[in-house]
Amino acid sequence: MLNLLLITSLSTQGVTDSPVNLAQVSHTREIKNSLTRLSPIAIRLRMQNLPDWTTDGESLFYTRTFADFVKAIDFVNNLVEPAEQLGHHPDIAISYNQVSIELTTHDAQGLTELDFQLATKISQL
């Protein structure tokens, strides 16, 4: 019944010219949800899972210090893949052996689920 409702909903939006791909519709909905700006309460709850990160309510901040410049660059190189997989790219500053990262979703003008997903992946590196 959900599929029928979804197809009916799509057809009322003029999407009847081609077959409905329910997987694509679901993926599109997931992307839209991950780009919805989070409330302050939702941000506080998610921050509990990121003890090494800080926030000002608009962005997430993370700084890690390494033994030397090469190790800092290795870390940056390793975070490229998860950022590309999520299609979300951090602002990165490198100062010799220290890497600072800032995450925010510019389109949402604040923090979204996507920021927290990438922060979690970066924390695991």
ZIBELMO-V151218 format. One record per residue. N is the residue number from 0. OMEGA is omega in whole degrees, -180 to 180 (none if undefined). Layout:
# ZIBELMO-V151218
<<N/OMEGA> <N/OMEGA>>
This chain:
# ZIBELMO-V151218
<<0/178> <1/179> <2/180> <3/178> <4/-180> <5/179> <6/178> <7/179> <8/-180> <9/-179> <10/177> <11/178> <12/177> <13/-178> <14/-177> <15/-177> <16/-178> <17/179> <18/-180> <19/177> <20/-176> <21/178> <22/179> <23/178> <24/179> <25/179> <26/179> <27/179> <28/178> <29/179> <30/180> <31/179> <32/-179> <33/178> <34/177> <35/-179> <36/-178> <37/176> <38/176> <39/179> <40/179> <41/178> <42/180> <43/180> <44/-179> <45/180> <46/178> <47/180> <48/-179> <49/-173> <50/-178> <51/-179> <52/173> <53/179> <54/171> <55/-178> <56/179> <57/-177> <58/171> <59/-178> <60/-178> <61/176> <62/177> <63/179> <64/-177> <65/-179> <66/-179> <67/-178> <68/-178> <69/179> <70/177> <71/179> <72/176> <73/178> <74/179> <75/179> <76/-180> <77/-180> <78/178> <79/-176> <80/179> <81/178> <82/178> <83/179> <84/-180> <85/-178> <86/-176> <87/-170> <88/-178> <89/166> <90/-174> <91/173> <92/180> <93/176> <94/-175> <95/-175> <96/-178> <97/178> <98/176> <99/-177> <100/173> <101/178> <102/171> <103/176> <104/-175> <105/-179> <106/180> <107/-177> <108/179> <109/-176> <110/177> <111/178> <112/-180> <113/178> <114/-179> <115/176> <116/-180> <117/178> <118/178> <119/179> <120/179> <121/179> <122/-178> <123/-179> <124/none>>
